[in-house]
Amino acid sequence: MPPPNRRRRDAEDDADEDERPRQRPNLDSDEERDMAHMVSEDAEPTADEQLAKKLIRYAMACDYARVAIRRDGIKDKALGEHGRAFQRVLKTAQQQLRTIWGMELRELPVREKHSLEEKRKAIKSQSQMKSSSGVYVLSTTLPDKYRSAAIIGPSRAPNQDNEAAYVAFYTMIIALIFLNGGELSDPKLRRYLHRLNAEAYLLTDPTEEVLKRMQSQGYVIRQVQRDAASQLQGGTENVVWYVGPRGHEEVGMDGASGLAREVWGQQEGEGEAEELEKRIGASFGVVRVPVQNGGGEPEASQNGTPVAGPSGTNGRRRTRGQVEEEDE
């Protein structure tokens, strides 16, 4: 039996332990938050995250060379035997692209049917009901104020001068097609190229090769239209140029009208600026929405698509039909 003084000392120690508050780890401190973040980064990535990284690498490699990012190619090159997880992996890849790279994958629109022959074939095969093209491009999600040449410059491959000239050339051709009502005849295109002294060469490349490259990359569509009368008489082909799916996504009506503003330059007075906007709106069939963006300047979207974020619809250029519907 222990002595009484020892029992008293043990009881006092137990009382001190009961009164002493339990210390909980302070998880709100910066150091512990950093440690938790490092642990989460060092954690083994899931299978979907690994597949998403492969998808992103494949998409960047294709987009750098302006090769179409096709759904079948993603399944074959990136997903392999996990092709059925395409939608789930795509969602994970989109999250990584937006949060880390400031980009996202956007699906190109289905190629339009321009000629009567194509429309008839589409009706017979019911292919007009197809709503998904299965072809994607990488598009920036940066706000408009960061979409400047100083931040997003031309690619260095093959070199910046050639890349900048190529971007300017296909943007100008797309703008000319829009200015001519969405289609441009081949003779008229040749007259424009002659005025620009680009009918034979664009820098060091033949103009015909540049136009073929634009077709293969989806910026423009070269349509050969033959009617029954010309075929019977052995007439010449009627060649018409249209804007391609990639041209609609990367440039669009918004980029074409922006090129016109850059060509005209800054107007001196407010009246001249308003007159220029009216002319551009009449030529392209768009209306510039004067939405204020904190700095007193009208906010506008690029490529006719909303800016990523909670206020993505602000500053979009709307067509006349959309404005009339909203007014009603």
C-alpha positions in Angstrom: 0.0 0.0 0.0 1.5 3.4 -1.1 2.1 6.0 1.6 -0.5 8.8 1.9 1.8 11.6 0.8 2.4 9.8 -2.5 -1.3 9.3 -3.1 -1.9 13.0 -2.5 0.9 13.9 -5.0 -0.5 11.6 -7.7 -4.0 13.2 -7.2 -2.6 16.7 -7.5 -0.8 15.7 -10.7 -4.0 14.3 -12.2 -5.9 17.5 -11.3 -3.2 19.6 -13.0 -3.5 17.5 -16.1 -7.3 17.9 -16.2 -7.0 21.7 -15.7 -4.3 22.1 -18.3 -6.0 22.9 -21.7 -5.2 20.6 -24.6 -3.1 22.3 -27.2 -4.5 21.9 -30.8 -2.2 22.3 -33.7 -2.5 25.8 -35.3 -3.4 24.9 -38.8 -4.0 28.5 -39.7 -0.4 29.5 -39.6 1.4 30.3 -42.8 4.1 27.7 -42.3 1.6 24.8 -41.7 -0.5 25.9 -44.7 2.6 25.8 -46.8 3.6 22.4 -45.5 0.1 21.1 -46.2 0.3 22.5 -49.7 3.6 20.8 -50.3 2.2 17.5 -49.0 -0.7 17.8 -51.3 1.6 18.5 -54.2 3.8 15.6 -53.4 0.8 13.3 -53.1 0.5 10.7 -55.8 -1.6 12.0 -58.7 -4.7 10.1 -59.6 -5.1 8.1 -62.8 -7.4 10.8 -64.3 -4.8 13.5 -63.5 -2.1 11.6 -65.2 -4.3 11.1 -68.3 -5.2 14.8 -68.2 -1.5 15.7 -68.3 -1.0 13.5 -71.3 -4.0 15.1 -73.0 -2.6 18.6 -72.3 0.8 17.7 -73.7 -0.8 16.2 -76.8 -3.1 19.3 -77.3 -0.2 21.8 -76.9 2.0 19.8 -79.4 -0.9 19.8 -81.9 -1.8 23.5 -81.4 1.8 24.6 -81.7 1.9 23.2 -85.2 -1.7 24.3 -85.9 -2.7 20.7 -86.3 -6.3 19.8 -85.6 -6.8 18.4 -82.1 -9.3 15.7 -82.9 -11.2 13.6 -80.4 -10.1 10.4 -82.0 -6.5 11.5 -81.8 -6.8 12.3 -78.1 -8.2 8.8 -77.5 -5.5 7.2 -79.6 -2.4 9.2 -78.6 -3.2 10.3 -75.0 -5.8 8.0 -73.4 -5.0 4.7 -75.1 -7.1 1.9 -73.5 -8.9 4.5 -71.3 -10.8 6.0 -74.2 -14.2 5.6 -72.5 -13.0 8.0 -69.8 -12.7 10.8 -72.4 -15.3 13.2 -70.9 -14.1 12.7 -67.3 -10.4 13.3 -68.3 -11.3 16.2 -70.5 -13.0 17.9 -67.6 -9.9 17.4 -65.4 -7.7 18.7 -68.2 -9.9 21.8 -68.7 -9.5 22.6 -65.0 -5.7 22.3 -65.2 -5.5 24.4 -68.4 -7.6 27.2 -66.9 -5.9 27.4 -63.5 -2.3 26.8 -64.6 -1.9 27.7 -68.2 -4.6 30.3 -68.7 -6.1 28.4 -71.7 -8.9 26.1 -72.4 -9.9 23.6 -75.2 -12.8 24.9 -77.3 -14.6 22.8 -79.8 -14.7 24.2 -83.3 -18.1 24.6 -85.0 -19.3 22.1 -87.5 -18.2 23.0 -91.1 -21.0 24.8 -92.8 -22.6 23.6 -96.0 -22.2 26.3 -98.6 -23.0 24.9 -102.0 -26.4 23.5 -103.1 -24.8 20.1 -103.8 -23.4 19.9 -100.2 -26.7 20.9 -98.7 -28.5 18.2 -100.8 -26.1 15.6 -99.7 -26.4 16.7 -96.1 -30.2 16.4 -96.3 -30.0 12.9 -97.7 -27.4 11.6 -95.3 -28.9 13.5 -92.3 -25.4 14.9 -91.5 -26.9 18.3 -90.9 -28.2 17.1 -87.6 -24.6 16.6 -86.4 -23.9 19.2 -83.7 -20.4 18.2 -82.6 -17.3 18.5 -84.8 -15.0 16.6 -82.4 -12.2 19.0 -83.3 -10.7 21.3 -80.6 -8.3 24.3 -80.5 -6.5 25.9 -77.5 -7.8 29.3 -76.7 -6.6 31.8 -74.1 -8.8 32.7 -71.1 -6.8 35.8 -70.1 -8.8 39.0 -69.7 -8.8 41.5 -72.5 -6.3 43.8 -70.8 -3.6 41.1 -70.9 -4.3 40.1 -74.6 -1.7 42.5 -76.1 1.2 42.0 -78.4 3.6 42.8 -75.6 2.3 39.9 -73.5 1.1 37.4 -76.2 3.6 37.8 -78.9 4.0 35.8 -82.1 5.7 32.4 -82.0 9.4 32.1 -82.4 9.2 29.2 -84.8 10.2 29.4 -87.5 10.8 33.1 -86.5 8.8 35.9 -85.1 8.8 38.0 -88.4 7.4 35.2 -90.5 4.9 34.2 -87.8 3.7 37.7 -87.4 3.3 38.2 -91.1 1.3 34.9 -91.4 -1.0 35.9 -88.6 -1.6 39.4 -90.2 -2.2 37.8 -93.6 -4.8 35.3 -92.6 -6.5 37.9 -90.3 -6.7 40.3 -93.3 -8.1 37.6 -95.6 -10.7 36.7 -93.1 -11.6 40.4 -92.6 -12.0 40.8 -96.4 -14.3 37.8 -96.5 -16.5 39.2 -93.7 -16.6 42.6 -95.5 -17.9 40.9 -98.6 -20.8 39.4 -96.9 -19.2 36.1 -95.8 -18.0 34.9 -99.2 -15.3 36.2 -101.5 -14.9 35.3 -105.2 -11.5 34.2 -106.3 -11.0 37.0 -108.9 -11.9 39.6 -106.3 -9.4 38.0 -103.9 -6.7 38.2 -106.6 -7.4 41.9 -107.0 -7.0 42.5 -103.3 -3.7 40.6 -103.3 -2.5 42.6 -106.3 -3.2 45.9 -104.4 -1.3 44.6 -101.4 1.6 43.5 -103.6 1.1 39.9 -102.4 -0.2 38.2 -105.5 3.0 36.2 -106.0 4.9 36.0 -102.7 4.3 36.6 -99.0 7.8 37.4 -97.6 9.7 34.3 -98.9 6.8 31.9 -99.4 4.7 31.7 -102.6 1.2 33.1 -101.9 -0.4 30.0 -103.3 1.4 27.9 -100.7 0.3 30.2 -98.0 -3.3 30.0 -99.1 -3.1 26.2 -99.2 -1.7 26.2 -95.7 -4.6 28.4 -94.5 -7.0 25.9 -96.0 -5.3 22.8 -94.4 -5.3 24.6 -91.0 -9.0 25.5 -91.2 -8.7 29.3 -91.5 -10.4 29.5 -94.9 -12.4 27.2 -97.1 -12.0 27.2 -100.9 -15.2 26.1 -102.5 -15.4 25.2 -106.2 -19.0 25.7 -107.4 -20.1 24.3 -110.7 -23.6 24.8 -112.1 -25.2 22.6 -114.8 -24.9 25.2 -117.5 -21.2 25.8 -117.1 -20.6 22.0 -117.0 -22.5 21.5 -120.3 -20.6 24.3 -122.0 -17.3 23.4 -120.5 -17.0 26.7 -118.7 -14.5 27.7 -116.0 -14.9 26.8 -112.4 -16.4 29.3 -110.0 -14.2 29.5 -106.9 -15.5 31.1 -103.8 -13.6 31.6 -100.4 -15.3 31.3 -97.0 -14.1 31.6 -93.4 -13.2 28.2 -92.0 -14.0 26.9 -88.5 -10.6 27.8 -87.1 -10.9 31.3 -88.6 -14.2 31.8 -86.9 -12.7 30.7 -83.5 -9.4 32.5 -83.6 -10.3 35.6 -85.5 -14.1 35.8 -86.0 -16.1 38.9 -86.6 -14.7 40.6 -83.5 -11.1 40.2 -84.6 -11.8 41.3 -88.2 -13.6 44.5 -87.0 -10.7 45.1 -84.5 -8.3 44.9 -87.5 -10.3 47.7 -89.2 -10.0 49.8 -86.1 -6.2 49.4 -86.0 -5.9 50.3 -89.7 -8.0 53.5 -89.2 -6.1 54.3 -86.0 -7.0 56.5 -83.1 -9.6 59.2 -84.0 -9.1 62.7 -82.8 -12.6 63.7 -81.7 -15.4 61.9 -80.1 -17.6 62.5 -83.1 -15.1 61.0 -85.5 -14.7 57.9 -83.2 -18.5 57.4 -83.2 -18.7 57.8 -86.9 -16.0 55.2 -87.4 -17.8 52.8 -85.1 -21.0 53.3 -87.1 -19.2 52.5 -90.3 -17.5 49.4 -88.9 -20.8 48.2 -87.5 -22.5 48.8 -90.9 -19.7 47.0 -92.7 -19.4 44.0 -90.4 -23.0 43.9 -89.1 -22.0 44.1 -85.5 -22.8 46.5 -82.7 -20.2 47.5 -80.1 -21.7 47.4 -76.6 -20.4 50.3 -74.4 -20.0 48.3 -71.2 -17.8 50.1 -68.6 -14.9 48.1 -67.2 -13.9 50.2 -64.2 -11.6 52.4 -66.2 -14.1 54.2 -68.3 -13.3 52.3 -71.5 -15.8 50.0 -73.3 -15.1 46.4 -72.6 -14.9 44.0 -75.5 -14.4 40.4 -76.0 -11.9 38.8 -78.3 -12.8 36.5 -81.2 -16.5 37.1 -80.5 -16.4 34.8 -77.5 -17.0 35.8 -73.8 -14.1 36.4 -71.5 -13.6 33.8 -68.9 -14.8 34.7 -65.5 -17.9 35.7 -63.7 -18.5 38.7 -66.0 -17.7 36.8 -69.2 -20.7 38.1 -71.1 -19.8 41.7 -70.6 -18.4 43.5 -73.5 -19.4 41.0 -76.2 -20.3 42.4 -79.6 -23.8 41.4 -80.5 -25.4 41.1 -83.8 -28.2 43.3 -84.9 -30.7 40.5 -84.4 -29.6 40.0 -80.8 -29.9 43.7 -80.1 -33.4 43.9 -81.6 -34.5 40.8 -79.6 -33.3 42.4 -76.4 -35.0 45.7 -77.2 -38.3 43.9 -77.7 
